[in-house]
Amino acid sequence: MVKQNHALLRAKPLSTHTLYDAYAGMLLGYIFEVVKDHKIAEDYLVKTFSSIAKNFNDVNWDEINIWCQLQRFAKNELTAFHKAIDGYEVPAGDTPATLPNLYLDRMTDEQKLVFCNIYYSNKTTTQLAEEINRPEKHIKQLLKEAFAIIRKSHEH
């Protein structure tokens, strides 16, 4: 997915809009894992891209990893959130996939594996299919099911 995004960015002039098109979904997932609330995550995504737009020309986008730079902007915006939950520590060994999560809790183990590897570890469906020795079609179906669970959970 990240390689596809880089190809998209090379084909178009780099702008806040092209960054949004290529990375907003992934960045929303990243922010969501911090705040654990879809509405709050969306608000922080807006704040993050507002900050990117304000500082776009101050960043040398050619010499850095774009995803890391976007994460840096998100982390800066999430500072207030971190201060609000100061004192809470994630238990050692916990990862986004093992922390309590309303959406992940409703998924099967296979759906969690696929969703977390694609959206939190930035793997492609092809990479994941090869790693776990399953057909890519099956990986795509599990990902589709995971998104259906998220949509259904969000509606309630």
C-alpha positions in Angstrom: 0.0 0.0 0.0 2.8 2.5 0.9 4.6 1.6 -2.4 1.4 2.3 -4.3 1.0 5.6 -2.5 4.6 6.6 -3.4 3.8 5.8 -7.0 0.7 8.0 -6.8 2.7 10.8 -5.3 5.4 10.6 -8.1 2.7 10.8 -10.8 1.1 14.0 -9.4 2.6 17.2 -8.1 2.9 16.9 -4.3 0.3 18.8 -2.4 -1.7 18.5 0.8 -4.5 17.1 -1.3 -2.3 14.3 -2.9 -1.0 13.5 0.6 -4.6 13.3 1.9 -5.7 11.1 -1.0 -2.7 8.7 -0.5 -2.5 8.5 3.3 -5.6 9.8 5.1 -7.0 6.3 5.7 -3.8 5.0 7.0 -3.2 8.0 9.2 -6.8 7.8 10.5 -6.1 4.2 11.6 -2.9 5.3 13.2 -4.6 8.1 15.2 -7.6 5.9 16.0 -5.3 3.4 17.8 -4.2 6.2 20.1 -7.5 7.8 20.9 -9.8 4.7 20.5 -12.7 6.8 19.4 -13.7 7.3 15.7 -15.1 10.8 16.1 -12.1 12.0 18.1 -9.8 10.3 15.6 -11.5 12.1 12.7 -11.1 15.5 14.5 -7.4 14.9 15.0 -7.0 13.9 11.4 -8.5 17.2 10.4 -6.2 19.0 12.8 -3.2 17.1 11.5 -4.0 17.9 7.8 -4.6 21.6 8.8 -1.2 21.6 10.4 0.3 20.0 7.3 -1.3 22.6 5.0 0.0 25.4 7.2 3.6 24.0 7.2 3.6 22.3 3.8 6.2 24.6 2.2 8.5 24.4 5.3 9.0 20.7 4.9 11.5 19.2 2.4 9.2 16.4 1.2 11.8 15.0 -1.2 14.4 14.1 1.4 12.2 12.3 4.0 10.0 9.3 4.4 6.5 10.8 3.8 4.8 8.4 6.2 7.2 9.2 9.0 6.7 12.9 8.4 2.9 12.5 8.5 3.1 10.5 11.7 5.2 13.3 13.2 2.5 15.9 12.4 -0.1 13.6 13.9 2.0 13.1 17.1 2.3 16.8 17.5 -1.5 17.2 17.3 -2.0 14.3 19.7 0.2 15.9 22.4 -2.9 17.4 24.1 -4.6 14.0 24.0 -1.5 12.4 25.6 -1.4 15.0 28.3 -5.1 14.2 29.1 -4.3 10.6 29.6 -1.0 11.2 31.3 -0.4 8.6 33.9 -1.9 5.7 32.0 0.7 3.3 30.8 0.3 0.6 28.2 1.3 -2.7 29.8 4.6 -4.1 28.6 4.1 -6.3 25.6 0.8 -4.9 24.5 0.4 -3.8 20.9 -2.5 -2.1 19.2 -3.8 -5.6 18.3 -3.9 -6.7 22.0 -5.2 -3.5 23.6 -9.0 -3.5 24.2 -10.8 -2.2 21.1 -14.5 -2.3 20.5 -14.0 -3.0 16.8 -11.2 -5.6 17.1 -13.1 -7.4 19.8 -15.9 -8.1 17.3 -13.6 -9.6 14.7 -12.4 -13.2 14.4 -8.8 -13.9 15.0 -8.2 -14.2 11.2 -9.9 -10.9 10.5 -7.9 -9.2 13.3 -4.7 -10.6 11.9 -5.4 -9.3 8.4 -6.7 -5.9 9.5 -3.9 -5.2 11.9 -1.1 -6.3 9.5 -2.5 -4.2 6.7 -3.5 -1.1 8.6 -1.1 -1.0 11.5 2.0 -2.8 10.0 1.4 -1.3 6.5 1.7 -4.6 4.7 0.0 -5.2 1.3 -2.5 -8.0 0.8 0.1 -9.7 -1.4 2.8 -9.6 1.3 0.4 -10.9 3.9 -0.9 -13.6 1.7 2.7 -14.8 1.1 3.6 -14.6 4.8 0.7 -16.6 6.1 0.5 -18.9 3.0 -3.1 -18.0 2.1 -4.6 -16.9 -1.2 -4.7 -13.1 -1.7 -8.4 -13.4 -2.5 -9.0 -14.8 1.0 -7.0 -12.0 2.6 -9.1 -9.4 0.7 -12.3 -11.1 1.7 -11.2 -11.0 5.4 -10.3 -7.4 5.1 -13.7 -6.6 3.6 -15.4 -8.4 6.5 -13.3 -6.5 9.0 -14.4 -3.2 7.5 -18.0 -4.4 7.5 -17.7 -5.0 11.2 -16.2 -1.6 11.8 -19.0 0.1 9.8 -21.7 -1.9 11.6 -20.2 -1.1 15.0 -19.9 2.6 14.2 -23.6 2.8 13.2 -24.7 1.6 16.6 
